[in-house]
Every structure is written in C-alpha cells, then in structure tokens.
Amino acid sequence: MKTTFRIYLSLLSALFVMGCSSSNKTMKKIPEAEVRMSNPETISAPEELSLVAIQSKYLIKDTTQTRVFLYVDALKGKSSISVSDFVRLYNLNYVIYSDYGTRERLGYGNVKLDSSNVTKLGDKIVIGFDIKSPNKETGVLLSEISQTGTLKKVLNDLTIRFKKQSASELYGIYTDASAEPLQKHYINVATPFTVKRLTQEPGKLHVFYYGHSFEPAGSPMNTAPKSGVSKSLTIDSTFTINTNEKIQFTKEGLYNIFADTTQSEGLGLLVVNERFPKLTKPELLLEPLVYMSTNTEISEIKKTEEFKKSLDKYWLTLMNGNAPLAQQSIRSFYNRVEEANQLFTSYKEGWKTDKGMIFIVLGPPDKVQRSKDREVWTYDQRANAQNVNFTFNRRTNQFVDDHYELVRYAEYQPIWYPIVEAWRNGTIR
C-alpha cells in the first residue's frame, strides 16, 4: 500500500483558474500540400443554431410608449452568434395580452431586426424595440423569436406595469459595454456607469446606501410564522447623483436610487466584487454551504484561521477521502452557485434568494408556470417523488420589482433531505 505523502490537497484551486482558462484548443494548421480528397464521413456538419434563453426588461418612455429589451443567449455551434448573423437568421413577433391565461389582446406586431435595434452585450444579443402602451394598468408581453425557414422558436413573457412611475420603470443602468441598459440588478465594483431615462432629460437622483449583508434563504420546510416586528435596515449614507453623467461606486453593498424620495420603491443596484458572479475567496465559498451542511460543520470551519485548508478538509471528509470525487462535487456545486448569481441576483446575491436555494440544491426545474404574481417550478422527479412543485409569490420590495418568496411546506422534508445527502456523498447528478 502506498503511503499518502500529501495530507493537504488543494481541491479548491480549480475554482480560481476556471474563469481564466479557455476551452478553445489551438489547432495545428494543415499544410496545403497535405490536403487530400475529403472522405464524406469526415466532413464536419454545419454549426447548429440554438437559442438557449431569453431574459427581458422594459422602461417607460412616456404615457404612450414603452421600450422593451430582450437579452438573448444565441449560439452558432458553441460560440455566441454575431449581430449580422442574428438579424439575417431570426424573426421577432409579439402579442400583448391583458393577463396570463386570457385571450384578450391589447396589441401585437412584428419587429424588423437590423443593426439599429440589435446590439451585443458580452455574449448576449440585445434587442430593443418600442411598443404602444395600452390604456391599462398592466399587461403581459409575449415575445416570440423564430428561426427563418424552420419551426424552431423561443418565447419570453414579461409583465409590464404601464402606469407605474417608480425609478425602476423609468431609469436604466448603462455601461460603456452597451448602448442598451443592463438587465441584471448588479454591477461589479468600480465599473463606470450612467443612470438615465430614455428621454435623456437631466435631473438629480437620490441614493441610499446599505452596507448590510443579507441573510441566505431559510429552509423550504421552515413554516414558522415570521416575527411581527419587521427588521429595519440601517441606511449607512445618502447622497445625490446626476442623470446622464458617468459615475462609479467604489464600495460594495446595496444602493437604492430614487427620483423622488416620497416613493416607496426605488431602483436597487447591488455592487459586488470584481469576480462576481463567481465565488473565489475562501470565506465567500463557505457561505453557500449552509444549504448542505450542519450548523456544527459551518462553525468548525469558521473557527479556523485557514479557511481554504478547512474547506478542503470538509469536502474530503464528506467524500471519504476520495479527492477526484471531491473535486467533481466542488465544481458541480459552485457552478450551480455561479448560475444562481447570474439568474436570480436582486437586492442580494442570487444564491441567497429562495429561487437560488432551490436551483442550487435541485437544479433547474423541468417546467415553469407563471402568472402575474406567481411562479410554479415543477420537477418531474426528485428523490422518490414525482411532480414536485415549488411555488414562488411575488412580494412588494423597496429595491426590486421581481422579488419572489417561496411558499414553504413541512412536506418537502422527504424530498429535500435525500437530495442534500446526495450532495454530501458525491452522488448528485
């Protein structure tokens, strides 16, 4: 039997390099003299087009017009598609309904895609187009992006509050990377940005800064009623900024932006570290483990001065010393955390939200049903149960307009604990 020379294994090191390495390998060029007649079996298939997902937001332009933004993950093969290819290969149609589940149409149209309304933000295609605002408080915009000459299409639904005039409906956050506003609720620290209306009118905005760190989501089985005393947040500082002027926030934390301080809801912007949505610092890597660990395990890690060694020991202990399995589990778990941060960050990091918690432990749902103020996630099978539903209700929130809370049930226990145990023994799939 071989002696183990290294007791301490740097299992978490992969997390520090994953974001820096590239999956593209350098291919050796074939000299022309060596080219022969191609074997039909070796001819590579054309790169397949695919639309992975669409996210959306809107800004109120005036009493008659609303501008809609679609943020599209579009691929050609394994690479993000170019703007020129996108406008050539895809079409966009929309319908405005009065509500979910109704046939009453408030408007519809086709959007001609070209370089004037299609841009790129990172790897995402961004489409911006105007719709005529109906004389209604709210409506549901159903957008359909279809591939020319095929039956392939992807839908997106967006609830629009046409009469609302809070900062989040009127103002967008713009960076140098795109002419269109950010869809996400966060920005990396010290990134220059501008807050402005579609009309470009100048003005002063009021900013409340909170250095408070919000708690992660509680157990889905915790049905205990919340305390009747609401937890008040301490405002650490207030200041004003000008619209249309480039600024940057150099302190991490939550910033709530108001055009009028008499309003109850603002435009929340979470300023995060430069590596977010990835987690790389050991002390940050510890936090999401609350969803699969005991309080004693978390406390033991916190007691140590060397978080990284303690985290490695934690994962190795769970996997009975199997280092490759521990590395695989680490990668799977923190990939889920990163995705949750990308998808669900609101006034707090995405992994801390109710949706983020369910996503990390159970993965993406097999089906999502939406209504104006509710989402139901369905998992076809988890543990020994079939058709497991998790219901999220939209709640009024002073920072963001898409805050959802999970409806908790004690009956989730026989579903939840086996999945957590699968994370702890490395059998999660």
DAMO-V201997 format. One record per residue. N is the residue number from 1. OMEGA is omega in whole degrees, 0 to 359 (* if undefined). Layout:
n:N omega:OMEGA
n:N omega:OMEGA
This chain:
n:1 omega:181
n:2 omega:177
n:3 omega:177
n:4 omega:184
n:5 omega:183
n:6 omega:178
n:7 omega:181
n:8 omega:179
n:9 omega:182
n:10 omega:184
n:11 omega:186
n:12 omega:184
n:13 omega:180
n:14 omega:181
n:15 omega:182
n:16 omega:184
n:17 omega:183
n:18 omega:182
n:19 omega:183
n:20 omega:183
n:21 omega:180
n:22 omega:179
n:23 omega:180
n:24 omega:179
n:25 omega:178
n:26 omega:182
n:27 omega:178
n:28 omega:182
n:29 omega:179
n:30 omega:178
n:31 omega:182
n:32 omega:183
n:33 omega:183
n:34 omega:182
n:35 omega:178
n:36 omega:177
n:37 omega:185
n:38 omega:170
n:39 omega:182
n:40 omega:182
n:41 omega:184
n:42 omega:180
n:43 omega:183
n:44 omega:179
n:45 omega:177
n:46 omega:182
n:47 omega:185
n:48 omega:177
n:49 omega:177
n:50 omega:172
n:51 omega:186
n:52 omega:184
n:53 omega:175
n:54 omega:169
n:55 omega:187
n:56 omega:172
n:57 omega:179
n:58 omega:172
n:59 omega:178
n:60 omega:181
n:61 omega:175
n:62 omega:184
n:63 omega:184
n:64 omega:185
n:65 omega:174
n:66 omega:178
n:67 omega:183
n:68 omega:179
n:69 omega:176
n:70 omega:181
n:71 omega:194
n:72 omega:169
n:73 omega:183
n:74 omega:184
n:75 omega:169
n:76 omega:192
n:77 omega:179
n:78 omega:183
n:79 omega:177
n:80 omega:185
n:81 omega:177
n:82 omega:178
n:83 omega:182
n:84 omega:178
n:85 omega:183
n:86 omega:183
n:87 omega:179
n:88 omega:190
n:89 omega:186
n:90 omega:177
n:91 omega:180
n:92 omega:173
n:93 omega:179
n:94 omega:173
n:95 omega:175
n:96 omega:177
n:97 omega:181
n:98 omega:179
n:99 omega:173
n:100 omega:174
n:101 omega:178
n:102 omega:178
n:103 omega:182
n:104 omega:182
n:105 omega:178
n:106 omega:180
n:107 omega:178
n:108 omega:179
n:109 omega:175
n:110 omega:180
n:111 omega:176
n:112 omega:183
n:113 omega:175
n:114 omega:185
n:115 omega:180
n:116 omega:182
n:117 omega:177
n:118 omega:179
n:119 omega:179
n:120 omega:176
n:121 omega:188
n:122 omega:177
n:123 omega:184
n:124 omega:168
n:125 omega:179
n:126 omega:178
n:127 omega:176
n:128 omega:180
n:129 omega:182
n:130 omega:172
n:131 omega:177
n:132 omega:182
n:133 omega:177
n:134 omega:180
n:135 omega:181
n:136 omega:177
n:137 omega:182
n:138 omega:175
n:139 omega:178
n:140 omega:179
n:141 omega:176
n:142 omega:180
n:143 omega:180
n:144 omega:174
n:145 omega:183
n:146 omega:179
n:147 omega:182
n:148 omega:174
n:149 omega:179
n:150 omega:176
n:151 omega:182
n:152 omega:178
n:153 omega:177
n:154 omega:182
n:155 omega:173
n:156 omega:177
n:157 omega:184
n:158 omega:174
n:159 omega:182
n:160 omega:176
n:161 omega:190
n:162 omega:185
n:163 omega:184
n:164 omega:185
n:165 omega:177
n:166 omega:186
n:167 omega:183
n:168 omega:177
n:169 omega:187
n:170 omega:188
n:171 omega:176
n:172 omega:176
n:173 omega:183
n:174 omega:175
n:175 omega:178
n:176 omega:185
n:177 omega:184
n:178 omega:175
n:179 omega:180
n:180 omega:183
n:181 omega:175
n:182 omega:175
n:183 omega:184
n:184 omega:182
n:185 omega:183
n:186 omega:177
n:187 omega:181
n:188 omega:186
n:189 omega:177
n:190 omega:176
n:191 omega:179
n:192 omega:178
n:193 omega:179
n:194 omega:173
n:195 omega:182
n:196 omega:174
n:197 omega:176
n:198 omega:180
n:199 omega:178
n:200 omega:183
n:201 omega:182
n:202 omega:177
n:203 omega:178
n:204 omega:177
n:205 omega:180
n:206 omega:183
n:207 omega:173
n:208 omega:181
n:209 omega:178
n:210 omega:176
n:211 omega:185
n:212 omega:174
n:213 omega:185
n:214 omega:183
n:215 omega:174
n:216 omega:181
n:217 omega:177
n:218 omega:182
n:219 omega:177
n:220 omega:178
n:221 omega:184
n:222 omega:183
n:223 omega:180
n:224 omega:180
n:225 omega:179
n:226 omega:179
n:227 omega:180
n:228 omega:180
n:229 omega:181
n:230 omega:181
n:231 omega:182
n:232 omega:178
n:233 omega:179
n:234 omega:176
n:235 omega:184
n:236 omega:178
n:237 omega:176
n:238 omega:177
n:239 omega:179
n:240 omega:174
n:241 omega:178
n:242 omega:174
n:243 omega:176
n:244 omega:179
n:245 omega:182
n:246 omega:179
n:247 omega:171
n:248 omega:177
n:249 omega:186
n:250 omega:178
n:251 omega:176
n:252 omega:180
n:253 omega:183
n:254 omega:178
n:255 omega:178
n:256 omega:189
n:257 omega:180
n:258 omega:168
n:259 omega:182
n:260 omega:185
n:261 omega:176
n:262 omega:179
n:263 omega:183
n:264 omega:184
n:265 omega:180
n:266 omega:176
n:267 omega:183
n:268 omega:178
n:269 omega:179
n:270 omega:179
n:271 omega:189
n:272 omega:182
n:273 omega:189
n:274 omega:182
n:275 omega:180
n:276 omega:18
n:277 omega:174
n:278 omega:170
n:279 omega:182
n:280 omega:180
n:281 omega:183
n:282 omega:182
n:283 omega:177
n:284 omega:178
n:285 omega:181
n:286 omega:193
n:287 omega:182
n:288 omega:179
n:289 omega:178
n:290 omega:182
n:291 omega:182
n:292 omega:185
n:293 omega:174
n:294 omega:177
n:295 omega:179
n:296 omega:180
n:297 omega:179
n:298 omega:181
n:299 omega:180
n:300 omega:179
n:301 omega:182
n:302 omega:181
n:303 omega:186
n:304 omega:178
n:305 omega:181
n:306 omega:183
n:307 omega:187
n:308 omega:178
n:309 omega:181
n:310 omega:178
n:311 omega:177
n:312 omega:180
n:313 omega:179
n:314 omega:182
n:315 omega:179
n:316 omega:179
n:317 omega:179
n:318 omega:184
n:319 omega:178
n:320 omega:176
n:321 omega:180
n:322 omega:186
n:323 omega:179
n:324 omega:178
n:325 omega:178
n:326 omega:179
n:327 omega:179
n:328 omega:180
n:329 omega:177
n:330 omega:182
n:331 omega:180
n:332 omega:183
n:333 omega:184
n:334 omega:169
n:335 omega:177
n:336 omega:179
n:337 omega:180
n:338 omega:178
n:339 omega:178
n:340 omega:177
n:341 omega:180
n:342 omega:189
n:343 omega:194
n:344 omega:179
n:345 omega:179
n:346 omega:173
n:347 omega:173
n:348 omega:184
n:349 omega:186
n:350 omega:181
n:351 omega:181
n:352 omega:183
n:353 omega:178
n:354 omega:178
n:355 omega:180
n:356 omega:179
n:357 omega:181
n:358 omega:181
n:359 omega:182
n:360 omega:185
n:361 omega:187
n:362 omega:183
n:363 omega:180
n:364 omega:180
n:365 omega:177
n:366 omega:180
n:367 omega:177
n:368 omega:174
n:369 omega:182
n:370 omega:164
n:371 omega:187
n:372 omega:185
n:373 omega:184
n:374 omega:170
n:375 omega:175
n:376 omega:177
n:377 omega:179
n:378 omega:174
n:379 omega:184
n:380 omega:178
n:381 omega:174
n:382 omega:186
n:383 omega:180
n:384 omega:184
n:385 omega:177
n:386 omega:178
n:387 omega:178
n:388 omega:181
n:389 omega:172
n:390 omega:183
n:391 omega:178
n:392 omega:178
n:393 omega:176
n:394 omega:180
n:395 omega:176
n:396 omega:183
n:397 omega:185
n:398 omega:185
n:399 omega:184
n:400 omega:181
n:401 omega:180
n:402 omega:177
n:403 omega:181
n:404 omega:177
n:405 omega:180
n:406 omega:170
n:407 omega:188
n:408 omega:179
n:409 omega:176
n:410 omega:182
n:411 omega:176
n:412 omega:188
n:413 omega:181
n:414 omega:176
n:415 omega:189
n:416 omega:187
n:417 omega:176
n:418 omega:178
n:419 omega:176
n:420 omega:179
n:421 omega:177
n:422 omega:174
n:423 omega:186
n:424 omega:178
n:425 omega:174
n:426 omega:181
n:427 omega:180
n:428 omega:178
n:429 omega:*
